[in-house]
């Protein structure tokens, strides 16, 4: 999906994968074990980064602010 530039389709599929793999609760568990957590990506823009999608879902679920380096 990302290669075809269908971002909405990609978001839909990635959202389903995040729910299936329980990625937000798993990220919450990791954050609870470490002082700081970094999600790294090589995308040119944060707006097209799957890790940014995960971070946004986490921020919404836990009402926290997530920063972008």
C-alpha positions as CSV (number, residue, x, y, z in Angstrom):
1,X,0.0,0.0,0.0
2,X,2.7,2.5,0.9
3,X,4.5,2.0,-2.4
4,X,1.2,2.6,-4.4
5,X,0.8,5.9,-2.5
6,X,-2.6,4.9,-1.2
7,X,-2.1,6.3,2.3
8,X,-5.7,5.9,3.4
9,X,-5.7,2.3,2.4
10,X,-2.4,1.8,4.1
11,X,-3.7,3.5,7.3
12,X,-6.7,1.2,7.3
13,X,-4.6,-2.0,6.9
14,X,-2.0,-0.8,9.4
15,X,-4.7,0.1,11.9
16,X,-6.1,-3.4,11.6
17,X,-2.6,-4.9,12.1
18,X,-2.0,-2.7,15.2
19,X,-5.3,-3.9,16.7
20,X,-4.6,-7.5,15.8
21,X,-1.1,-7.4,17.4
22,X,-2.2,-5.3,20.3
23,X,0.6,-2.9,19.5
24,X,-0.7,0.1,21.6
25,X,-0.9,-2.0,24.8
26,X,2.5,-3.5,24.1
27,X,4.0,-0.1,23.6
28,X,2.4,0.9,26.9
29,X,4.1,-2.1,28.6
30,X,7.5,-1.2,27.1
31,X,7.1,2.4,28.2
32,X,6.4,1.2,31.7
33,X,9.6,-0.7,31.8
34,X,11.9,2.0,30.5
35,X,12.5,5.7,31.2
36,X,12.4,6.7,27.6
37,X,11.3,4.9,24.4
38,X,12.1,6.0,20.9
39,X,10.4,4.8,17.7
40,X,12.8,5.3,14.8
41,X,11.9,5.6,11.1
42,X,13.7,6.5,7.9
43,X,10.8,8.1,6.2
44,X,11.5,11.5,4.8
45,X,8.3,12.9,6.4
46,X,6.9,12.0,9.8
47,X,3.4,12.3,8.3
48,X,4.0,9.2,6.2
49,X,5.7,7.1,8.9
50,X,4.0,4.0,10.3
51,X,5.7,4.5,13.6
52,X,4.1,7.9,13.7
53,X,0.7,6.3,13.3
54,X,1.5,4.0,16.3
55,X,2.7,6.9,18.3
56,X,-0.5,8.9,17.5
57,X,-2.7,5.9,18.5
58,X,-0.8,5.6,21.8
59,X,-1.1,9.3,22.5
60,X,-4.8,9.2,21.9
61,X,-5.4,6.1,24.0
62,X,-3.3,7.4,26.9
63,X,-3.9,11.1,26.6
64,X,-0.2,12.0,26.4
65,X,1.8,14.2,24.1
66,X,4.2,12.5,21.7
67,X,7.1,14.5,20.3
68,X,8.8,14.3,16.9
69,X,12.5,14.7,16.6
